[in-house]
Amino acid sequence: VNSIKNVVIVGGGSAGWMAAAMLARVVGRSINICLIESDDIPTIGVGEATIPPIQIFNQALGIRESDFLKATQGTFKLGIQFENWGQEGQHYMHAFGDIGKDLGLTPFHHYVVRATRNSPDIDYWDFSLNYQAALKHRFSPLTNIPDSPLCGIRHAYHFDAGLYAQLLRKISVQSGVERKEGKVVDVALDSRSGHITSVRLADGQVVEGDLFIDCSGFRGRLIEQALQTGYEDWSHWLPCDRAVAVQSESESVLRPYTRSIAHAEGWQWQIPLQHRIGNGFVYAGRYLDEASAVEKLCNNIDGRLLNEPRTIKFVTGRRKKQWNRNCIALGLASGFLEPLESTSLHLVQSAITRLLKLFPRADIEPSVVDEYNRQSLIEFEGLRDFIILHYHLNSRKEGVLWSHCRTMDVPDRITQKIDLFRRTGRIHCASDELFSNIAWQQVLIGQGGMPNDYDPMADHISDTQLSDYLNSMRTIVAVATKDLSAHRDYIKRFCGAA
Ligand SMILES: Cc1cc2nc3c(=O)[nH]c(=O)nc-3n(C[C@H](O)[C@H](O)[C@H](O)COP(=O)(O)OP(=O)(O)OC[C@H]3O[C@@H](n4cnc5c(N)ncnc54)[C@H](O)[C@@H]3O)c2cc1C
């Protein structure tokens, strides 16, 4: 049979080593995997916050959670706190996990909306265990709240992505991945099919392959420089095009959540690791120069700075085809969405899964490529829309960026979701969208307020039943929160790094 025999991965950042480790695990017995990375071209060196599915990726690689967190100075993440996004002075959290408990077919939040008619102070997040735990800087694993119908804690991680790549590199090499150091300086294409046949390194070595995975970062050494795939630019919807990043000393509390703080020209992230905090400021170059951005970030950090601030430029968008001929782009080579919802490493993970599900024969059946690209497009656009929502749904007074985003035309799907929610409290996310109804609801309520109406099905219980129901949920969540450990104590016991 005409099977793939040699896979060549170009790039040894998080994307390259994630791909190498997983391919080695799944197909490494029958396929040779070679990863090329260049000591002359540094990795991006940021990317520290994730979303819950990364647990599945690590489990599939057989990495124990405590080993992983120890090796990467990792901490637990329960959500992202958005500060000043809807309006200056306001905050809310996109907390992972469920909120409350649906009754029959009627989603829980409709009952909260109904209850706020008589008691406007009821807070939707009282019913989120993740949020209540985050607020008190607590974390311990909890699958379900005992003797209740409620789910427990749902977590992701903050970690040092450079250390993660090192861990994966060790695992990959142990599983038989061949690592070559060298810079790809030339790419040979087959004159008939246009497929990549080999890459040449600066020292003259030629590495041949049947399937090439481009993990070379923004430059897209194979997918763009060799195959000229083209790039779809989304910066008219997402005008931020730069970031400055710097590390600072830890705070006395160890927050189990990412902070995302809106400023006039962009937003600041704060990601607590065990040994330091990762900080950054994502901003629009058209509204702020680099020196002012650096100054702004440094002025908004409490702890001592640990390194020199570094600026990174990017263009938000995606490669027109994630898979072109016999080359698949992963990570920054495949496109970029700002780290507002911590999705880049997830996109790498899900692209690897997609590739494994659609793994080709050596002749590369075009319908497989089309299907892969179709699924990637849906995923990228879904995430893009969720990120646009954060910018679009604002009533901020300060900053031209925000008035621009509030009044700009956005993709119809976003307008439809906002309208449906505002008028009826209903929300519908397709089953293949990464962020579900609960994620969208939190941003819609957190930045736009409670909807004007709720599902009439939520009227089938009496006022007393409604208030008993909500009170009991609130109490269950509050009691469960009390039993959790302080995040720092749990980290020390479970996975304290050197
Ligand atoms: C400001 C910012 C913040 C981010 N925050 C997050 C976050 O919180 N969460 C998250 O999930 N993601 C985040 N990301 C994204 C995340 O950093 C990347 O998706 C992830 O690190 C993968 O990067 P990469 O491996 O694709 O590229 P890189 O890290 O750039 O690695 C590229 C690799 O390719 C090699 N290479 C390049 N050219 C050649 C060549 N010619 N020959 C040989 N080798 C070559 C380099 O040596 C390097 O090893 C962020 C990104 C940015 C820009």
Ligand as a Chemical Component Dictionary entry (heavy atoms), coordinates in Angstrom:
data_LIG
# 
_chem_comp.id                   LIG 
_chem_comp.type                 NON-POLYMER 
_chem_comp.pdbx_formal_charge   0 
_chem_comp.three_letter_code    LIG 
# 
loop_
_chem_comp_atom.comp_id 
_chem_comp_atom.atom_id 
_chem_comp_atom.alt_atom_id 
_chem_comp_atom.type_symbol 
_chem_comp_atom.charge 
_chem_comp_atom.model_Cartn_x 
_chem_comp_atom.model_Cartn_y 
_chem_comp_atom.model_Cartn_z 
_chem_comp_atom.pdbx_ordinal 
LIG C1  C1  C 0 1.689  37.789 22.288 1  
LIG C2  C2  C 0 1.323  36.344 22.243 2  
LIG C3  C3  C 0 0.732  35.750 23.353 3  
LIG C4  C4  C 0 0.358  34.400 23.310 4  
LIG N1  N1  N 0 -0.284 33.848 24.385 5  
LIG C5  C5  C 0 -0.765 32.598 24.287 6  
LIG C6  C6  C 0 -1.485 32.005 25.341 7  
LIG O1  O1  O 0 -1.667 32.583 26.418 8  
LIG N2  N2  N 0 -1.970 30.763 25.172 9  
LIG C7  C7  C 0 -1.760 30.062 24.017 10 
LIG O2  O2  O 0 -2.257 28.947 23.899 11 
LIG N3  N3  N 0 -1.041 30.581 23.030 12 
LIG C8  C8  C 0 -0.549 31.823 23.128 13 
LIG N4  N4  N 0 0.178  32.340 22.092 14 
LIG C9  C9  C 0 0.475  31.519 20.921 15 
LIG C10 C10 C 0 1.589  30.537 21.236 16 
LIG O3  O3  O 0 2.712  31.212 21.711 17 
LIG C11 C11 C 0 1.944  29.767 19.980 18 
LIG O4  O4  O 0 0.793  29.312 19.359 19 
LIG C12 C12 C 0 2.746  28.573 20.323 20 
LIG O5  O5  O 0 3.842  28.898 21.109 21 
LIG C13 C13 C 0 3.223  27.864 19.093 22 
LIG O6  O6  O 0 4.210  28.598 18.454 23 
LIG P1  P1  P 0 4.910  27.887 17.232 24 
LIG O7  O7  O 0 5.544  26.642 17.720 25 
LIG O8  O8  O 0 3.932  27.812 16.136 26 
LIG O9  O9  O 0 6.028  28.921 16.739 27 
LIG P2  P2  P 0 7.418  29.388 17.374 28 
LIG O10 O10 O 0 7.440  29.328 18.837 29 
LIG O11 O11 O 0 7.708  30.699 16.713 30 
LIG O12 O12 O 0 8.480  28.322 16.858 31 
LIG C14 C14 C 0 8.978  28.346 15.545 32 
LIG C15 C15 C 0 10.051 27.282 15.404 33 
LIG O13 O13 O 0 10.391 27.160 14.037 34 
LIG C16 C16 C 0 11.798 27.115 13.891 35 
LIG N5  N5  N 0 12.116 27.639 12.553 36 
LIG C17 C17 C 0 11.641 28.757 11.959 37 
LIG N6  N6  N 0 12.167 28.901 10.735 38 
LIG C18 C18 C 0 12.985 27.841 10.542 39 
LIG C19 C19 C 0 13.831 27.429 9.488  40 
LIG N7  N7  N 0 13.946 28.130 8.351  41 
LIG N8  N8  N 0 14.528 26.299 9.660  42 
LIG C20 C20 C 0 14.452 25.560 10.785 43 
LIG N9  N9  N 0 13.655 25.896 11.819 44 
LIG C21 C21 C 0 12.951 27.035 11.693 45 
LIG C22 C22 C 0 12.329 27.958 15.035 46 
LIG O14 O14 O 0 13.656 27.621 15.335 47 
LIG C23 C23 C 0 11.350 27.549 16.136 48 
LIG O15 O15 O 0 11.817 26.363 16.720 49 
LIG C24 C24 C 0 0.594  33.660 22.138 50 
LIG C25 C25 C 0 1.230  34.251 21.050 51 
LIG C26 C26 C 0 1.584  35.580 21.091 52 
LIG C27 C27 C 0 2.239  36.189 19.888 53 
# 
loop_
_chem_comp_bond.comp_id 
_chem_comp_bond.atom_id_1 
_chem_comp_bond.atom_id_2 
_chem_comp_bond.value_order 
_chem_comp_bond.pdbx_ordinal 
LIG C1  C2  SING 1  
LIG C2  C3  SING 2  
LIG C2  C26 DOUB 3  
LIG C3  C4  DOUB 4  
LIG C4  N1  SING 5  
LIG C4  C24 SING 6  
LIG N1  C5  DOUB 7  
LIG C5  C6  SING 8  
LIG C5  C8  SING 9  
LIG C6  O1  DOUB 10 
LIG C6  N2  SING 11 
LIG N2  C7  SING 12 
LIG C7  O2  DOUB 13 
LIG C7  N3  SING 14 
LIG N3  C8  DOUB 15 
LIG C8  N4  SING 16 
LIG N4  C9  SING 17 
LIG N4  C24 SING 18 
LIG C9  C10 SING 19 
LIG C10 O3  SING 20 
LIG C10 C11 SING 21 
LIG C11 O4  SING 22 
LIG C11 C12 SING 23 
LIG C12 O5  SING 24 
LIG C12 C13 SING 25 
LIG C13 O6  SING 26 
LIG O6  P1  SING 27 
LIG P1  O7  DOUB 28 
LIG P1  O8  SING 29 
LIG P1  O9  SING 30 
LIG O9  P2  SING 31 
LIG P2  O10 DOUB 32 
LIG P2  O11 SING 33 
LIG P2  O12 SING 34 
LIG O12 C14 SING 35 
LIG C14 C15 SING 36 
LIG C15 O13 SING 37 
LIG C15 C23 SING 38 
LIG O13 C16 SING 39 
LIG C16 N5  SING 40 
LIG C16 C22 SING 41 
LIG N5  C17 SING 42 
LIG N5  C21 SING 43 
LIG C17 N6  DOUB 44 
LIG N6  C18 SING 45 
LIG C18 C19 SING 46 
LIG C18 C21 DOUB 47 
LIG C19 N7  SING 48 
LIG C19 N8  DOUB 49 
LIG N8  C20 SING 50 
LIG C20 N9  DOUB 51 
LIG N9  C21 SING 52 
LIG C22 O14 SING 53 
LIG C22 C23 SING 54 
LIG C23 O15 SING 55 
LIG C24 C25 DOUB 56 
LIG C25 C26 SING 57 
LIG C26 C27 SING 58 
# 
